[in-house]
Amino acid sequence: MAAFEVCEFGLSFPNPIIAGSSALTGNIDSIKKLSAAGVGGIVLKSLFEEQILMASRAEANKGGVIYGLDEIDDYIGYYERKHSLAEYVALIRAAKQETGVPVIASINCASEGEWTAFASDLEAAGADALQLNIFALRAQDLGAIVRAVKSRIRIPLIAKIGYYHSDIAQAVRDLERAGASAAVLFNRPYSIDFDIEKMALTQGAFYSGHEEMAHPLRWISLLHGTTGLPLFASTGVQSGDDVVKMLLAGATGVEVVSAFRRQPESVISAMKDRLGEWMQAHRFESVDAFRGRMSQASSRAPAMYERVQYMKYYGDLQ
Ligand SMILES: Cc1cc2nc3c(=O)[nH]c(=O)nc-3n(C[C@H](O)[C@H](O)[C@H](O)COP(=O)(O)O)c2cc1C
């Protein structure tokens, strides 16, 4: 029987397939289903820094009372933040009670503002770790946010970033220097599309496709062994084969959302079955035994991992 267990930053995940942050991890019923189906950990739906601010502004615009005064706005902001937080704290408690796997609270953020005070409440509620989904574009902002939150909690802090950074390797180094316990590569940005009949802007694909895993696959392959941070893969992981690929690249685990949108129970068990079959066929007794085997550092053709041009194919066109 293959050992799927992954131990990192003081937490033990029974397997490397983690339910990523989404609506599915925002209510206790579906969290219970994911846990019963055998995920290795759960990242709760994020509290949005902006969502909380918007909620307090909406409240401020309700009629009948004279708002716009600093102390009233402050009070409403405080009430809204307390209220959203109370629900979230209850979700953390329930998830801890109902599941036996690590429960990771999550916040979407773009600054190191006053919201960082919430972090200690999430820790007090029993979250095993906190994951920040950071929108900041500049690497120095990533470090500042991580340092600000780190100063408020003792549980591991995981930083999830997007791929819109001019230097992803530097961004990961900055996270490490600032004290993050792990990084998640990558958040998937909201995408746009056009309706050409109405000539209107529309929403692009809501869920990822398999081909999108090329981004985290490349970057985890490149960074494995160059950073002390455990790296989790997010975006495009749809199958057991994809899980194996990310682990071979060097991922500690995968955070999956899109693939769980339909019948997560059967997808989770298919992923685990495939991982087990593959490990057996290749005689690996644990995921640690093959993690990073196909990273750039382990490769005899390391330059290929950095190749971005299809020289062969473009060449043939001439
Ligand atoms: C409906 C939906 C809601 C999401 N909500 C969050 C969120 O609250 N916090 C977060 O960090 N990521 C959120 N994400 C992003 C996912 O966690 C994940 O990074 C992204 O979907 C890529 O993974 P996938 O290819 O497995 O879907 C959401 C994604 C979807 C589709």
The ligand as an ORCA input file, in Angstrom:
! r2SCAN-3c Opt
* xyz 0 1
  C     -15.769     29.478     -8.148
  C     -14.370     29.754     -7.704
  C     -14.157     30.428     -6.502
  C     -12.859     30.688     -6.067
  N     -12.674     31.332     -4.887
  C     -11.411     31.505     -4.414
  C     -11.179     32.101     -3.157
  O     -12.093     32.495     -2.443
  N      -9.888     32.211     -2.734
  C      -8.822     31.774     -3.479
  O      -7.676     31.864     -3.034
  N      -9.017     31.224     -4.705
  C     -10.269     31.075     -5.168
  N     -10.458     30.509     -6.389
  C      -9.272     30.089     -7.168
  C      -8.978     28.616     -6.876
  O      -8.652     28.379     -5.524
  C      -7.833     28.095     -7.738
  O      -6.632     28.790     -7.431
  C      -8.099     28.240     -9.233
  O      -9.438     27.911     -9.546
  C      -7.161     27.359    -10.022
  O      -7.300     26.000     -9.642
  P      -8.138     24.950    -10.550
  O      -7.510     24.949    -11.873
  O      -8.046     23.649     -9.812
  O      -9.544     25.473    -10.608
  C     -11.752     30.260     -6.851
  C     -11.982     29.596     -8.067
  C     -13.268     29.345     -8.493
  C     -13.474     28.642     -9.806
*
